Amino acid sequence: MLTRTLGTQGLTVSALGLGCMGMSDFYGHRDDAESTATLRHAVDRGVTLFDTADVYGPHTNEVLVGRALAPVRDKVVIATKFGIVRDPANPAARGVCGRPDYVRSSCDASLKRLGVEIIDLYYQHRQDPEVPVEDTVGAMAELVKAGKVRFLGLSEVSPATLRRAHAVHPISAVQSEYSLWTRDPEGGLIQACRELGVGLVPYSPLGRGFLTGQIKRFEDFEPDDYRRDSPRFQGENFQKNLDLVARLQDMAAARGCTASQLALAWVLGQGGDVVPIPGTKRRDRLDENLGALDHVLCPGELVELGGLFPPGAAAGARYPESMMHLVGR
């Protein structure tokens, strides 16, 4: 397995990580047995970076990941996140909290659920507009000093927020949605990361499954699937985005790989400081995704693919408006 370095503090991980959210939440039914098998298979294949969060489930995903990886704890990097708050009475509602006391209590709760003594990479999931990022990161830095956390990260922040946070304590990684159909980080975030020596961890590098070419009909989503409420999967947007994916499939077929592998190869080709974390709960899909590492794209192919999916090409916003205000822009 190829490795890449995130930040300048010594965090080295597999070139492709595994996003674990869908194993417990958001994308239809869960199968803990298959998810556990997928997590362990990923370790066998050389994957070392595993991404979860306290909000996934909520809480149950951390338990699942912690139990599955316990036998190989010394071989893996476990990343988790805090900061998004779900209302038990209304699971669809979202809030944020970045208060220092909340940071400390969230970390202790995640340590217990994961069953670990230290969290390898701890992210603020979303910035709290009511709390200066300096205060939140200051509390996170205290966790490093206390030996509860190794490295710090942020998720979905603006370049300005990243710079402010990094001035308080070195940030090793920034997580942001980044793929052929979500090019937002190119608007300044990637440049800021490189200026500061911060790694980029793209989540949803396969467009929440759309770029796999396997999604054909809106009606096939299960009733509790998050994508039913996502603008890019609704109405006319759905067909327009299907047309985009058809172009990706044609190019992949000509190159002898799958659409998923080509889409991931493009993200991987954006730099050695970029570590995508495609999510899956199945071993066969994991193997397919890892096959992207065998398809290194030349500069011309990267440009060609980028031209097929220029910034703004995807129809619809990437989140419902009720959630877009949580994204740093």
C-alpha positions, -999 to 999 in steps of 0.1 A, spaced: 0 0 0 13 34 -9 14 60 19 11 97 21 18 123 48 -8 146 62 6 178 76 41 183 90 37 168 124 45 132 114 11 117 104 16 91 77 -14 71 64 -24 48 35 -29 68 2 -65 58 3 -85 57 36 -119 43 44 -149 65 53 -171 45 78 -202 67 81 -224 47 58 -219 16 78 -242 29 105 -262 58 91 -275 79 62 -274 53 34 -301 28 41 -299 -5 60 -270 -15 81 -252 -48 83 -228 -48 112 -214 -82 103 -205 -72 67 -192 -38 79 -169 -55 104 -157 -78 78 -151 -48 55 -131 -30 81 -109 -60 88 -105 -67 51 -93 -31 46 -66 -36 72 -55 -68 54 -53 -48 21 -31 -22 38 -56 6 46 -45 24 77 -68 55 79 -103 49 92 -128 79 95 -157 81 118 -175 107 139 -196 109 171 -226 121 150 -227 90 128 -255 68 143 -253 89 164 -225 73 184 -230 37 171 -204 41 143 -176 48 167 -185 17 187 -185 -4 155 -152 9 143 -136 6 177 -146 -30 182 -137 -41 146 -102 -25 148 -94 -34 184 -73 -64 174 -51 -43 151 -51 -11 170 -14 -6 166 -16 -8 128 -43 18 122 -50 55 124 -84 62 138 -99 96 130 -131 109 146 -149 142 148 -170 163 172 -191 194 168 -223 184 150 -252 180 174 -283 160 166 -316 165 182 -329 131 196 -364 143 190 -357 152 154 -328 132 140 -328 153 108 -321 185 127 -285 196 131 -267 221 154 -231 228 161 -211 233 192 -175 243 196 -174 254 233 -142 243 251 -161 223 277 -180 205 249 -147 197 232 -134 180 263 -165 160 271 -169 149 234 -134 136 234 -138 116 266 -170 101 252 -154 92 219 -124 76 236 -149 54 256 -170 44 226 -139 37 205 -123 17 233 -89 35 228 -66 54 250 -58 80 224 -75 94 192 -50 96 164 -67 124 144 -94 146 160 -114 169 138 -138 197 146 -166 186 123 -181 220 117 -172 254 130 -195 270 156 -202 305 145 -208 315 181 -174 304 193 -141 318 180 -122 290 163 -92 300 185 -111 289 216 -122 256 201 -87 247 188 -72 259 220 -93 233 238 -83 207 212 -46 216 218 -51 209 255 -62 174 245 -29 168 227 -10 180 258 -30 156 279 -22 127 257 -58 121 246 -52 131 210 -22 129 186 -31 152 157 -57 179 150 -79 184 120 -107 206 108 -136 199 85 -154 222 60 -136 254 69 -127 285 49 -91 293 42 -93 322 67 -106 300 94 -78 274 87 -52 301 90 -66 313 124 -68 278 137 -33 269 125 -19 299 144 -31 284 177 -19 248 171 -6 230 140 -34 215 120 -25 182 103 -55 177 80 -85 195 66 -115 173 56 -137 187 28 -160 173 2 -139 171 -30 -145 151 -62 -151 156 -99 -185 170 -92 -175 190 -60 -146 212 -68 -151 238 -40 -117 233 -23 -100 247 -55 -114 281 -46 -86 288 -21 -87 260 5 -62 237 -13 -38 267 -17 -41 276 20 -34 240 30 -3 239 9 9 273 22 6 260 58 17 224 52 -17 209 59 -30 177 43 -63 175 25 -87 146 32 -115 145 6 -147 129 18 -174 118 -7 -148 115 -35 -174 94 -54 -202 119 -50 -221 99 -24 -221 70 -48 -233 89 -79 -199 88 -97 -199 50 -95 -224 48 -122 -244 23 -102 -272 47 -92 -299 48 -119 -332 57 -103 -342 80 -74 -369 54 -65 -342 28 -56 -331 47 -25 -344 33 7 -370 55 26 -344 66 52 -316 72 27 -301 107 32 -298 112 -6 -336 115 -9 -332 150 5 -301 159 -14 -306 185 -42 -283 167 -66 -304 135 -65 -338 152 -71 -359 161 -100 -342 174 -132 -309 175 -113 -309 137 -112 -310 133 -149 -285 161 -156 -260 144 -133 -267 110 -148 -256 125 -181 -224 137 -166 -216 103 -152 -223 87 -186 -193 106 -199 -172 94 -170 -182 58 -177 -173 61 -214 -138 74 -205 -134 47 -179 -143 20 -203 -118 33 -228 -91 31 -201 -100 -3 -189 -113 6 -154 -145 14 -136 -160 48 -132 -153 46 -95 -116 39 -101 -113 67 -126 -130 92 -103 -108 82 -74 -77 83 -96 -85 119 -105 -87 129 -68 -55 110 -60 -38 128 -89 -44 162 -73 -13 159 -51 7 137 -28 -8 156 2 -44 144 -7 -58 113 9 -94 105 -2 -116 85 21 -143 68 -1 -170 52 21 -184 17 16 -198 -11 38 -190 -39 14 -158 -58 8 -162 -60 -30 -167 -22 -33 -136 -17 -11 -115 -38 -34 -129 -19 -64 -120 14 -48 -85 3 -39 -80 -6 -76 -79 31 -83 -43 31 -70 -33 10 -100 -46 37 -124 -22 66 -122 -34 94 -145 -10 114 -166 -13 153 -166 -32 152 -199 -58 127 -185 -62 148 -154 -69 179 -175 -93 160 -197 -113 147 -168 -113 181 -151 -127 195 -184 -156 170 -184 -165 181 -149 -156 217 -146 -164 235 -113 -201 240 -111 -209 213 -136 -230 192 -111 -267 202 -110 -279 212 -76 -263 222 -43 -243 195 -25 -264 199 7 -299 210 15 -300 247 23 -306 239 59 -271 224 60 -252 246 36 -249 273 63 -227 249 82 -201 248 54 -173 272 57 -171 294 25 
